[in-house]
Amino acid sequence: MSGLIGNDLQLWVGDIAEVCGTIIMAILQSNTATDTEQLQTGEKPGNSFALVALTSLFFLWGFITCLNDILIPYLKEIFSLSYTQAMLVQFCFFGAYFLVSLPAGFLLSRIGYQKGIVTGLAVSVIGCLIFIPAGRMETYALFLGALFILASGITILQVSANPYVAVLGKESTAASRLTMTQAFNSLGTTVAPQFGALLILPAAGVAAGAVGATSVEIPYLILAVALALLAIVFGYLKLPNIVSANRLPESEEISGSAWSHRHLVLGAVAIFLYVGAEVSIGSFLVNFIAEDSIAGLEESEAAFYISLYWGGAMVGRFAGALVMHYISAGKVLAICSIGSCLLLMITITGSGHLAMYAVLAVGLCNSIMFPTIFSLALAKLGTATSQGSGILCQAIVGGAVVPLLQGVLADQVGVQLAFVLPVFCYLYILYYGVIGHQPNKCA
């Protein structure tokens, strides 16, 4: 299996190189936008250039986020942690979204979105570098601190890039556009488990005690260099100014606080539960597949299958970007929510490969959920769009809370039965897709 993982990793590296080549050619052929260009709701020549540049960020933060799914079983074995303790990895990482999102929004209002992106990348570099002393000192608390700082940088990037993509074109195609960029985020999450399985969970196996906490040094040092290079690139790029992008035509503009809009508030709950469910499932995949009643694989082998989970999300997002040109975003969201619930029920009640592939297939249903909820929740907010984006990014804290709760549940009833928690999350998302996303102000 280790040879298979290595071969597949080489194939993925080749695919990444091809994608990067395409992106570079698109940049060279695009029209360079000026700093003073003001975006409106229509398409402009510089928009394609900006989307290409931002896509690289979506890829990289997806890659970093998904490495947590490898870190969890790795640190669980190194430090002999319970499931609840191991889920502190996600608690610290996604907790940063809650604590940093609003300050990030304030920061962006002062320095602008482009400088905000550079700042986010710089903070992420610091977080990656802290993994080196954490590994050498073999201190779990320092690992958690490094994850929090790394996630703080990613949060600043999220608050900057998501609304940027949403307004780089017509409002009617915002969900499709966000879904497409999120597809490249999923490309990062698909590649990351194989990268981590090769460098963090080698064939010798964590359980065998052959690997120490220092094996995280090389992966995170590579990430630090990549992030630093991107920070330099974004420091010199000429991107459109997003200052006026939050304004709609006067006849359509809605005033007031984002909190006064019911669909935004309900959308924040949907983001909280979606991210929580998605992260919970990914966090438990290695341990679930390693169980004797499911596949009985070694952790280094089970890590390979995480790529199938996130790969399903990637395929679904590319397809969803096309589908939502013909089917309303709310309907697609509802259909995918139903699919997730059914697959998780098979996961809970089944065994062997049936249960394993059912939970992996949830990734396909997850595909369009985040960008769709995000764009539906921001619809018709007018000047409150920036505030709404900050609120939605705060709601990503669901990735900290729900996995921790599922960890507590897994310690009590086992990993398989604990998957009942994400089922309830998807039931709420079903409600949001059918009714909750309809724009109207709170009473």
Contacts in CASP RR format, 6 or more apart in sequence:
PFRMAT RR
TARGET T0000
AUTHOR 0000-0000-0000
METHOD contacts of the structure
MODEL  1
MSGLIGNDLQLWVGDIAEVCGTIIMAILQSNTATDTEQLQTGEKPGNSFA
LVALTSLFFLWGFITCLNDILIPYLKEIFSLSYTQAMLVQFCFFGAYFLV
SLPAGFLLSRIGYQKGIVTGLAVSVIGCLIFIPAGRMETYALFLGALFIL
ASGITILQVSANPYVAVLGKESTAASRLTMTQAFNSLGTTVAPQFGALLI
LPAAGVAAGAVGATSVEIPYLILAVALALLAIVFGYLKLPNIVSANRLPE
SEEISGSAWSHRHLVLGAVAIFLYVGAEVSIGSFLVNFIAEDSIAGLEES
EAAFYISLYWGGAMVGRFAGALVMHYISAGKVLAICSIGSCLLLMITITG
SGHLAMYAVLAVGLCNSIMFPTIFSLALAKLGTATSQGSGILCQAIVGGA
VVPLLQGVLADQVGVQLAFVLPVFCYLYILYYGVIGHQPNKCA
1 297 0 8 1.000
1 298 0 8 1.000
1 300 0 8 1.000
1 301 0 8 1.000
1 304 0 8 1.000
2 202 0 8 1.000
2 203 0 8 1.000
2 300 0 8 1.000
2 301 0 8 1.000
4 304 0 8 1.000
5 194 0 8 1.000
5 197 0 8 1.000
5 198 0 8 1.000
5 300 0 8 1.000
5 301 0 8 1.000
5 303 0 8 1.000
5 304 0 8 1.000
6 194 0 8 1.000
6 198 0 8 1.000
8 194 0 8 1.000
8 304 0 8 1.000
8 307 0 8 1.000
9 194 0 8 1.000
9 195 0 8 1.000
9 198 0 8 1.000
12 190 0 8 1.000
12 191 0 8 1.000
12 194 0 8 1.000
16 187 0 8 1.000
16 191 0 8 1.000
19 184 0 8 1.000
19 187 0 8 1.000
23 52 0 8 1.000
23 55 0 8 1.000
23 56 0 8 1.000
26 48 0 8 1.000
26 49 0 8 1.000
26 52 0 8 1.000
27 49 0 8 1.000
27 52 0 8 1.000
27 53 0 8 1.000
30 45 0 8 1.000
30 46 0 8 1.000
30 48 0 8 1.000
30 49 0 8 1.000
30 52 0 8 1.000
31 45 0 8 1.000
31 46 0 8 1.000
31 49 0 8 1.000
32 46 0 8 1.000
32 49 0 8 1.000
32 238 0 8 1.000
33 44 0 8 1.000
33 45 0 8 1.000
33 46 0 8 1.000
33 47 0 8 1.000
33 49 0 8 1.000
33 50 0 8 1.000
33 238 0 8 1.000
33 239 0 8 1.000
33 240 0 8 1.000
34 238 0 8 1.000
34 240 0 8 1.000
35 238 0 8 1.000
35 239 0 8 1.000
35 241 0 8 1.000
36 241 0 8 1.000
37 44 0 8 1.000
37 46 0 8 1.000
37 240 0 8 1.000
37 241 0 8 1.000
38 240 0 8 1.000
38 241 0 8 1.000
38 243 0 8 1.000
38 244 0 8 1.000
38 245 0 8 1.000
39 47 0 8 1.000
39 167 0 8 1.000
39 168 0 8 1.000
39 169 0 8 1.000
39 240 0 8 1.000
39 241 0 8 1.000
39 242 0 8 1.000
39 244 0 8 1.000
39 245 0 8 1.000
40 244 0 8 1.000
40 245 0 8 1.000
41 167 0 8 1.000
41 169 0 8 1.000
41 170 0 8 1.000
41 171 0 8 1.000
41 248 0 8 1.000
41 249 0 8 1.000
42 169 0 8 1.000
42 170 0 8 1.000
43 169 0 8 1.000
43 170 0 8 1.000
44 169 0 8 1.000
44 240 0 8 1.000
46 240 0 8 1.000
47 168 0 8 1.000
47 169 0 8 1.000
47 240 0 8 1.000
49 239 0 8 1.000
50 164 0 8 1.000
50 168 0 8 1.000
50 239 0 8 1.000
50 240 0 8 1.000
51 165 0 8 1.000
51 168 0 8 1.000
51 177 0 8 1.000
51 181 0 8 1.000
53 234 0 8 1.000
53 237 0 8 1.000
53 239 0 8 1.000
54 161 0 8 1.000
54 164 0 8 1.000
54 165 0 8 1.000
54 181 0 8 1.000
55 181 0 8 1.000
55 184 0 8 1.000
56 184 0 8 1.000
56 230 0 8 1.000
57 117 0 8 1.000
57 157 0 8 1.000
57 161 0 8 1.000
57 230 0 8 1.000
58 161 0 8 1.000
58 181 0 8 1.000
58 182 0 8 1.000
58 184 0 8 1.000
58 185 0 8 1.000
59 184 0 8 1.000
59 185 0 8 1.000
59 187 0 8 1.000
59 188 0 8 1.000
60 188 0 8 1.000
60 226 0 8 1.000
60 227 0 8 1.000
60 230 0 8 1.000
61 154 0 8 1.000
61 157 0 8 1.000
61 158 0 8 1.000
61 185 0 8 1.000
62 185 0 8 1.000
62 186 0 8 1.000
62 188 0 8 1.000
62 189 0 8 1.000
62 192 0 8 1.000
63 188 0 8 1.000
63 189 0 8 1.000
63 191 0 8 1.000
63 192 0 8 1.000
63 195 0 8 1.000
63 223 0 8 1.000
64 124 0 8 1.000
64 150 0 8 1.000
64 154 0 8 1.000
64 192 0 8 1.000
64 223 0 8 1.000
65 93 0 8 1.000
65 154 0 8 1.000
65 189 0 8 1.000
65 192 0 8 1.000
66 188 0 8 1.000
66 189 0 8 1.000
66 190 0 8 1.000
66 192 0 8 1.000
66 193 0 8 1.000
66 306 0 8 1.000
66 310 0 8 1.000
67 192 0 8 1.000
67 193 0 8 1.000
67 195 0 8 1.000
67 196 0 8 1.000
67 200 0 8 1.000
67 219 0 8 1.000
68 89 0 8 1.000
68 90 0 8 1.000
68 93 0 8 1.000
68 147 0 8 1.000
68 279 0 8 1.000
68 283 0 8 1.000
69 192 0 8 1.000
69 193 0 8 1.000
69 282 0 8 1.000
69 283 0 8 1.000
69 285 0 8 1.000
69 286 0 8 1.000
69 303 0 8 1.000
69 306 0 8 1.000
70 192 0 8 1.000
70 193 0 8 1.000
70 196 0 8 1.000
70 197 0 8 1.000
70 200 0 8 1.000
70 201 0 8 1.000
70 286 0 8 1.000
70 303 0 8 1.000
70 306 0 8 1.000
71 89 0 8 1.000
71 143 0 8 1.000
71 147 0 8 1.000
71 200 0 8 1.000
71 216 0 8 1.000
72 86 0 8 1.000
72 87 0 8 1.000
72 89 0 8 1.000
72 90 0 8 1.000
72 283 0 8 1.000
72 286 0 8 1.000
73 86 0 8 1.000
73 201 0 8 1.000
73 206 0 8 1.000
73 286 0 8 1.000
73 287 0 8 1.000
73 290 0 8 1.000
73 299 0 8 1.000
73 303 0 8 1.000
74 200 0 8 1.000
74 201 0 8 1.000
74 206 0 8 1.000
74 216 0 8 1.000
74 299 0 8 1.000
75 81 0 8 1.000
75 86 0 8 1.000
75 89 0 8 1.000
75 140 0 8 1.000
75 143 0 8 1.000
75 213 0 8 1.000
76 83 0 8 1.000
76 85 0 8 1.000
76 86 0 8 1.000
76 287 0 8 1.000
77 206 0 8 1.000
77 207 0 8 1.000
77 209 0 8 1.000
77 299 0 8 1.000
78 138 0 8 1.000
78 206 0 8 1.000
78 212 0 8 1.000
78 213 0 8 1.000
79 85 0 8 1.000
79 140 0 8 1.000
81 140 0 8 1.000
82 411 0 8 1.000
83 287 0 8 1.000
83 407 0 8 1.000
83 408 0 8 1.000
83 410 0 8 1.000
83 411 0 8 1.000
83 415 0 8 1.000
84 404 0 8 1.000
84 407 0 8 1.000
84 408 0 8 1.000
84 411 0 8 1.000
86 407 0 8 1.000
87 283 0 8 1.000
87 403 0 8 1.000
87 404 0 8 1.000
87 406 0 8 1.000
87 407 0 8 1.000
88 144 0 8 1.000
88 404 0 8 1.000
89 143 0 8 1.000
89 144 0 8 1.000
89 147 0 8 1.000
89 283 0 8 1.000
90 279 0 8 1.000
90 283 0 8 1.000
90 399 0 8 1.000
90 400 0 8 1.000
90 403 0 8 1.000
90 404 0 8 1.000
91 400 0 8 1.000
91 401 0 8 1.000
91 403 0 8 1.000
91 404 0 8 1.000
92 144 0 8 1.000
92 145 0 8 1.000
92 147 0 8 1.000
92 148 0 8 1.000
92 151 0 8 1.000
92 400 0 8 1.000
93 147 0 8 1.000
93 148 0 8 1.000
93 150 0 8 1.000
93 151 0 8 1.000
93 399 0 8 1.000
93 400 0 8 1.000
94 151 0 8 1.000
94 275 0 8 1.000
94 276 0 8 1.000
94 279 0 8 1.000
94 396 0 8 1.000
94 397 0 8 1.000
94 398 0 8 1.000
94 399 0 8 1.000
94 400 0 8 1.000
94 401 0 8 1.000
95 148 0 8 1.000
95 151 0 8 1.000
95 397 0 8 1.000
95 399 0 8 1.000
95 400 0 8 1.000
96 148 0 8 1.000
96 149 0 8 1.000
96 151 0 8 1.000
96 152 0 8 1.000
96 153 0 8 1.000
96 154 0 8 1.000
96 155 0 8 1.000
97 151 0 8 1.000
97 155 0 8 1.000
97 158 0 8 1.000
97 393 0 8 1.000
97 394 0 8 1.000
97 395 0 8 1.000
97 396 0 8 1.000
97 397 0 8 1.000
97 399 0 8 1.000
97 400 0 8 1.000
98 394 0 8 1.000
98 396 0 8 1.000
98 397 0 8 1.000
98 400 0 8 1.000
99 152 0 8 1.000
100 151 0 8 1.000
100 152 0 8 1.000
100 153 0 8 1.000
100 155 0 8 1.000
100 156 0 8 1.000
101 155 0 8 1.000
101 158 0 8 1.000
101 159 0 8 1.000
101 390 0 8 1.000
101 391 0 8 1.000
101 393 0 8 1.000
101 394 0 8 1.000
101 396 0 8 1.000
102 390 0 8 1.000
102 394 0 8 1.000
104 155 0 8 1.000
104 156 0 8 1.000
104 159 0 8 1.000
104 160 0 8 1.000
104 390 0 8 1.000
104 393 0 8 1.000
105 159 0 8 1.000
105 386 0 8 1.000
105 389 0 8 1.000
105 390 0 8 1.000
107 116 0 8 1.000
107 119 0 8 1.000
107 156 0 8 1.000
108 116 0 8 1.000
108 156 0 8 1.000
108 159 0 8 1.000
108 160 0 8 1.000
108 386 0 8 1.000
109 386 0 8 1.000
111 119 0 8 1.000
112 242 0 8 1.000
112 243 0 8 1.000
113 160 0 8 1.000
113 164 0 8 1.000
113 239 0 8 1.000
113 242 0 8 1.000
114 234 0 8 1.000
114 235 0 8 1.000
114 237 0 8 1.000
114 239 0 8 1.000
115 235 0 8 1.000
116 156 0 8 1.000
116 160 0 8 1.000
117 156 0 8 1.000
117 157 0 8 1.000
117 160 0 8 1.000
117 161 0 8 1.000
117 234 0 8 1.000
118 231 0 8 1.000
118 234 0 8 1.000
118 235 0 8 1.000
119 153 0 8 1.000
119 156 0 8 1.000
120 152 0 8 1.000
120 153 0 8 1.000
120 154 0 8 1.000
120 156 0 8 1.000
120 157 0 8 1.000
120 160 0 8 1.000
120 231 0 8 1.000
121 153 0 8 1.000
121 157 0 8 1.000
121 227 0 8 1.000
121 228 0 8 1.000
121 230 0 8 1.000
121 231 0 8 1.000
121 234 0 8 1.000
122 228 0 8 1.000
122 231 0 8 1.000
123 149 0 8 1.000
123 150 0 8 1.000
123 152 0 8 1.000
123 153 0 8 1.000
123 156 0 8 1.000
124 150 0 8 1.000
124 153 0 8 1.000
124 154 0 8 1.000
124 157 0 8 1.000
124 227 0 8 1.000
125 224 0 8 1.000
125 227 0 8 1.000
125 228 0 8 1.000
125 231 0 8 1.000
126 149 0 8 1.000
127 146 0 8 1.000
127 147 0 8 1.000
127 149 0 8 1.000
127 150 0 8 1.000
127 224 0 8 1.000
128 146 0 8 1.000
128 150 0 8 1.000
128 220 0 8 1.000
128 221 0 8 1.000
128 223 0 8 1.000
128 224 0 8 1.000
128 227 0 8 1.000
129 220 0 8 1.000
129 221 0 8 1.000
129 224 0 8 1.000
130 142 0 8 1.000
130 145 0 8 1.000
130 146 0 8 1.000
130 149 0 8 1.000
130 150 0 8 1.000
131 143 0 8 1.000
131 146 0 8 1.000
131 216 0 8 1.000
131 217 0 8 1.000
131 220 0 8 1.000
131 221 0 8 1.000
132 217 0 8 1.000
132 220 0 8 1.000
132 221 0 8 1.000
133 142 0 8 1.000
134 142 0 8 1.000
134 143 0 8 1.000
134 145 0 8 1.000
134 146 0 8 1.000
134 213 0 8 1.000
134 216 0 8 1.000
135 142 0 8 1.000
135 143 0 8 1.000
135 212 0 8 1.000
135 213 0 8 1.000
135 214 0 8 1.000
135 216 0 8 1.000
135 217 0 8 1.000
136 213 0 8 1.000
136 214 0 8 1.000
136 217 0 8 1.000
138 212 0 8 1.000
138 213 0 8 1.000
143 213 0 8 1.000
155 393 0 8 1.000
155 396 0 8 1.000
158 393 0 8 1.000
158 396 0 8 1.000
159 389 0 8 1.000
159 390 0 8 1.000
159 393 0 8 1.000
161 181 0 8 1.000
162 178 0 8 1.000
162 374 0 8 1.000
162 389 0 8 1.000
162 392 0 8 1.000
162 393 0 8 1.000
163 242 0 8 1.000
163 245 0 8 1.000
163 246 0 8 1.000
163 378 0 8 1.000
163 385 0 8 1.000
163 386 0 8 1.000
163 389 0 8 1.000
164 242 0 8 1.000
164 245 0 8 1.000
165 177 0 8 1.000
165 178 0 8 1.000
165 181 0 8 1.000
166 174 0 8 1.000
166 177 0 8 1.000
166 178 0 8 1.000
166 374 0 8 1.000
166 375 0 8 1.000
166 378 0 8 1.000
166 385 0 8 1.000
167 174 0 8 1.000
167 242 0 8 1.000
167 245 0 8 1.000
167 246 0 8 1.000
167 385 0 8 1.000
168 177 0 8 1.000
168 240 0 8 1.000
169 177 0 8 1.000
171 248 0 8 1.000
171 379 0 8 1.000
173 325 0 8 1.000
174 375 0 8 1.000
174 378 0 8 1.000
174 379 0 8 1.000
175 324 0 8 1.000
175 329 0 8 1.000
175 371 0 8 1.000
175 372 0 8 1.000
175 375 0 8 1.000
175 376 0 8 1.000
176 320 0 8 1.000
176 321 0 8 1.000
176 322 0 8 1.000
176 324 0 8 1.000
176 325 0 8 1.000
177 321 0 8 1.000
178 371 0 8 1.000
178 372 0 8 1.000
178 374 0 8 1.000
178 375 0 8 1.000
179 317 0 8 1.000
179 320 0 8 1.000
179 321 0 8 1.000
179 324 0 8 1.000
179 367 0 8 1.000
179 368 0 8 1.000
179 371 0 8 1.000
179 372 0 8 1.000
180 317 0 8 1.000
180 318 0 8 1.000
180 321 0 8 1.000
181 371 0 8 1.000
182 317 0 8 1.000
182 370 0 8 1.000
182 371 0 8 1.000
183 314 0 8 1.000
183 316 0 8 1.000
183 317 0 8 1.000
183 318 0 8 1.000
183 321 0 8 1.000
183 367 0 8 1.000
185 317 0 8 1.000
186 310 0 8 1.000
186 311 0 8 1.000
186 312 0 8 1.000
186 313 0 8 1.000
186 314 0 8 1.000
186 316 0 8 1.000
186 317 0 8 1.000
186 367 0 8 1.000
187 314 0 8 1.000
188 310 0 8 1.000
188 314 0 8 1.000
189 310 0 8 1.000
189 311 0 8 1.000
189 313 0 8 1.000
189 314 0 8 1.000
190 307 0 8 1.000
190 310 0 8 1.000
190 311 0 8 1.000
190 312 0 8 1.000
190 313 0 8 1.000
190 314 0 8 1.000
191 307 0 8 1.000
192 310 0 8 1.000
193 303 0 8 1.000
193 304 0 8 1.000
193 306 0 8 1.000
193 307 0 8 1.000
193 310 0 8 1.000
194 303 0 8 1.000
194 304 0 8 1.000
194 307 0 8 1.000
195 219 0 8 1.000
196 219 0 8 1.000
196 303 0 8 1.000
197 300 0 8 1.000
197 303 0 8 1.000
197 304 0 8 1.000
199 215 0 8 1.000
199 218 0 8 1.000
199 219 0 8 1.000
200 215 0 8 1.000
200 216 0 8 1.000
200 219 0 8 1.000
201 211 0 8 1.000
201 299 0 8 1.000
201 300 0 8 1.000
201 303 0 8 1.000
202 211 0 8 1.000
202 215 0 8 1.000
202 300 0 8 1.000
203 300 0 8 1.000
204 210 0 8 1.000
204 211 0 8 1.000
205 211 0 8 1.000
205 298 0 8 1.000
205 299 0 8 1.000
205 300 0 8 1.000
206 299 0 8 1.000
206 300 0 8 1.000
207 298 0 8 1.000
207 299 0 8 1.000
245 385 0 8 1.000
246 381 0 8 1.000
246 382 0 8 1.000
246 383 0 8 1.000
246 384 0 8 1.000
246 385 0 8 1.000
246 386 0 8 1.000
247 253 0 8 1.000
247 382 0 8 1.000
247 383 0 8 1.000
248 254 0 8 1.000
248 380 0 8 1.000
248 382 0 8 1.000
252 380 0 8 1.000
253 382 0 8 1.000
253 383 0 8 1.000
254 261 0 8 1.000
254 380 0 8 1.000
254 381 0 8 1.000
254 382 0 8 1.000
254 384 0 8 1.000
254 441 0 8 1.000
255 382 0 8 1.000
255 383 0 8 1.000
255 384 0 8 1.000
256 383 0 8 1.000
256 384 0 8 1.000
257 384 0 8 1.000
257 387 0 8 1.000
258 264 0 8 1.000
258 381 0 8 1.000
258 384 0 8 1.000
258 385 0 8 1.000
258 387 0 8 1.000
258 388 0 8 1.000
258 391 0 8 1.000
259 265 0 8 1.000
259 391 0 8 1.000
259 442 0 8 1.000
260 441 0 8 1.000
260 442 0 8 1.000
261 380 0 8 1.000
261 381 0 8 1.000
261 384 0 8 1.000
261 439 0 8 1.000
261 440 0 8 1.000
261 441 0 8 1.000
261 442 0 8 1.000
262 436 0 8 1.000
262 440 0 8 1.000
262 441 0 8 1.000
262 442 0 8 1.000
263 376 0 8 1.000
263 377 0 8 1.000
263 379 0 8 1.000
263 436 0 8 1.000
263 437 0 8 1.000
263 438 0 8 1.000
263 439 0 8 1.000
263 440 0 8 1.000
264 377 0 8 1.000
264 378 0 8 1.000
264 381 0 8 1.000
264 384 0 8 1.000
264 388 0 8 1.000
264 391 0 8 1.000
264 392 0 8 1.000
265 442 0 8 1.000
266 377 0 8 1.000
266 432 0 8 1.000
266 436 0 8 1.000
266 437 0 8 1.000
267 373 0 8 1.000
267 376 0 8 1.000
267 377 0 8 1.000
267 392 0 8 1.000
267 395 0 8 1.000
267 432 0 8 1.000
267 436 0 8 1.000
267 437 0 8 1.000
268 377 0 8 1.000
268 391 0 8 1.000
268 392 0 8 1.000
268 394 0 8 1.000
268 395 0 8 1.000
269 395 0 8 1.000
269 428 0 8 1.000
269 432 0 8 1.000
270 373 0 8 1.000
270 377 0 8 1.000
270 428 0 8 1.000
270 429 0 8 1.000
270 432 0 8 1.000
271 370 0 8 1.000
271 373 0 8 1.000
271 374 0 8 1.000
271 377 0 8 1.000
271 392 0 8 1.000
271 395 0 8 1.000
271 396 0 8 1.000
271 398 0 8 1.000
272 395 0 8 1.000
272 396 0 8 1.000
272 397 0 8 1.000
272 398 0 8 1.000
272 401 0 8 1.000
273 398 0 8 1.000
273 402 0 8 1.000
273 425 0 8 1.000
273 426 0 8 1.000
273 428 0 8 1.000
273 429 0 8 1.000
274 366 0 8 1.000
274 369 0 8 1.000
274 370 0 8 1.000
274 373 0 8 1.000
274 425 0 8 1.000
274 429 0 8 1.000
275 370 0 8 1.000
275 395 0 8 1.000
275 396 0 8 1.000
275 398 0 8 1.000
275 399 0 8 1.000
275 402 0 8 1.000
276 398 0 8 1.000
276 399 0 8 1.000
276 401 0 8 1.000
276 402 0 8 1.000
276 403 0 8 1.000
276 422 0 8 1.000
276 425 0 8 1.000
277 340 0 8 1.000
277 366 0 8 1.000
277 402 0 8 1.000
277 421 0 8 1.000
277 422 0 8 1.000
277 425 0 8 1.000
277 426 0 8 1.000
278 363 0 8 1.000
278 366 0 8 1.000
278 369 0 8 1.000
278 370 0 8 1.000
278 399 0 8 1.000
279 398 0 8 1.000
279 399 0 8 1.000
279 402 0 8 1.000
279 403 0 8 1.000
280 399 0 8 1.000
280 402 0 8 1.000
280 403 0 8 1.000
280 406 0 8 1.000
280 421 0 8 1.000
280 422 0 8 1.000
281 309 0 8 1.000
281 359 0 8 1.000
281 362 0 8 1.000
281 363 0 8 1.000
281 419 0 8 1.000
281 422 0 8 1.000
282 306 0 8 1.000
282 309 0 8 1.000
283 403 0 8 1.000
283 406 0 8 1.000
284 406 0 8 1.000
284 407 0 8 1.000
284 410 0 8 1.000
284 415 0 8 1.000
284 418 0 8 1.000
284 419 0 8 1.000
285 302 0 8 1.000
285 305 0 8 1.000
285 306 0 8 1.000
285 309 0 8 1.000
285 359 0 8 1.000
285 360 0 8 1.000
286 299 0 8 1.000
286 302 0 8 1.000
286 303 0 8 1.000
286 306 0 8 1.000
287 299 0 8 1.000
287 302 0 8 1.000
287 415 0 8 1.000
288 294 0 8 1.000
288 356 0 8 1.000
288 359 0 8 1.000
288 415 0 8 1.000
288 416 0 8 1.000
288 419 0 8 1.000
289 295 0 8 1.000
289 296 0 8 1.000
289 297 0 8 1.000
289 302 0 8 1.000
289 305 0 8 1.000
289 356 0 8 1.000
290 296 0 8 1.000
290 297 0 8 1.000
290 298 0 8 1.000
290 299 0 8 1.000
290 302 0 8 1.000
291 415 0 8 1.000
291 416 0 8 1.000
293 351 0 8 1.000
293 352 0 8 1.000
293 416 0 8 1.000
294 351 0 8 1.000
294 352 0 8 1.000
294 355 0 8 1.000
294 356 0 8 1.000
294 416 0 8 1.000
295 302 0 8 1.000
295 352 0 8 1.000
295 353 0 8 1.000
295 356 0 8 1.000
296 302 0 8 1.000
297 305 0 8 1.000
305 356 0 8 1.000
305 360 0 8 1.000
308 360 0 8 1.000
309 359 0 8 1.000
309 360 0 8 1.000
309 362 0 8 1.000
309 363 0 8 1.000
310 363 0 8 1.000
311 363 0 8 1.000
312 360 0 8 1.000
312 361 0 8 1.000
312 363 0 8 1.000
312 364 0 8 1.000
312 367 0 8 1.000
313 363 0 8 1.000
313 364 0 8 1.000
313 366 0 8 1.000
313 367 0 8 1.000
314 367 0 8 1.000
315 364 0 8 1.000
315 367 0 8 1.000
316 364 0 8 1.000
316 367 0 8 1.000
316 368 0 8 1.000
317 367 0 8 1.000
317 368 0 8 1.000
317 371 0 8 1.000
319 367 0 8 1.000
320 332 0 8 1.000
320 367 0 8 1.000
320 368 0 8 1.000
323 332 0 8 1.000
324 332 0 8 1.000
324 368 0 8 1.000
324 372 0 8 1.000
329 368 0 8 1.000
329 372 0 8 1.000
329 375 0 8 1.000
329 376 0 8 1.000
329 437 0 8 1.000
330 372 0 8 1.000
330 376 0 8 1.000
330 433 0 8 1.000
330 434 0 8 1.000
330 437 0 8 1.000
331 433 0 8 1.000
332 368 0 8 1.000
332 372 0 8 1.000
333 368 0 8 1.000
333 369 0 8 1.000
333 372 0 8 1.000
333 373 0 8 1.000
333 376 0 8 1.000
333 429 0 8 1.000
333 432 0 8 1.000
333 433 0 8 1.000
333 437 0 8 1.000
334 430 0 8 1.000
334 433 0 8 1.000
334 434 0 8 1.000
336 365 0 8 1.000
336 366 0 8 1.000
336 367 0 8 1.000
336 368 0 8 1.000
336 369 0 8 1.000
337 365 0 8 1.000
337 369 0 8 1.000
337 426 0 8 1.000
337 427 0 8 1.000
337 429 0 8 1.000
337 430 0 8 1.000
337 433 0 8 1.000
338 430 0 8 1.000
339 365 0 8 1.000
339 426 0 8 1.000
340 362 0 8 1.000
340 365 0 8 1.000
340 366 0 8 1.000
340 422 0 8 1.000
340 426 0 8 1.000
340 429 0 8 1.000
341 423 0 8 1.000
341 426 0 8 1.000
341 427 0 8 1.000
341 430 0 8 1.000
343 358 0 8 1.000
343 359 0 8 1.000
343 361 0 8 1.000
343 362 0 8 1.000
343 365 0 8 1.000
344 358 0 8 1.000
344 359 0 8 1.000
344 362 0 8 1.000
344 419 0 8 1.000
344 420 0 8 1.000
344 422 0 8 1.000
344 423 0 8 1.000
344 426 0 8 1.000
345 423 0 8 1.000
346 354 0 8 1.000
346 355 0 8 1.000
346 358 0 8 1.000
347 355 0 8 1.000
347 358 0 8 1.000
347 359 0 8 1.000
347 362 0 8 1.000
347 416 0 8 1.000
347 419 0 8 1.000
348 355 0 8 1.000
348 416 0 8 1.000
348 417 0 8 1.000
348 419 0 8 1.000
348 420 0 8 1.000
348 423 0 8 1.000
350 358 0 8 1.000
355 416 0 8 1.000
359 419 0 8 1.000
362 422 0 8 1.000
369 429 0 8 1.000
373 429 0 8 1.000
373 432 0 8 1.000
373 437 0 8 1.000
374 392 0 8 1.000
376 432 0 8 1.000
376 433 0 8 1.000
376 437 0 8 1.000
377 388 0 8 1.000
377 392 0 8 1.000
377 437 0 8 1.000
378 385 0 8 1.000
378 388 0 8 1.000
378 389 0 8 1.000
378 392 0 8 1.000
379 437 0 8 1.000
379 439 0 8 1.000
380 439 0 8 1.000
381 387 0 8 1.000
381 388 0 8 1.000
402 421 0 8 1.000
402 422 0 8 1.000
402 425 0 8 1.000
405 421 0 8 1.000
406 418 0 8 1.000
406 419 0 8 1.000
406 421 0 8 1.000
406 422 0 8 1.000
407 418 0 8 1.000
409 417 0 8 1.000
409 418 0 8 1.000
409 420 0 8 1.000
409 421 0 8 1.000
410 418 0 8 1.000
END
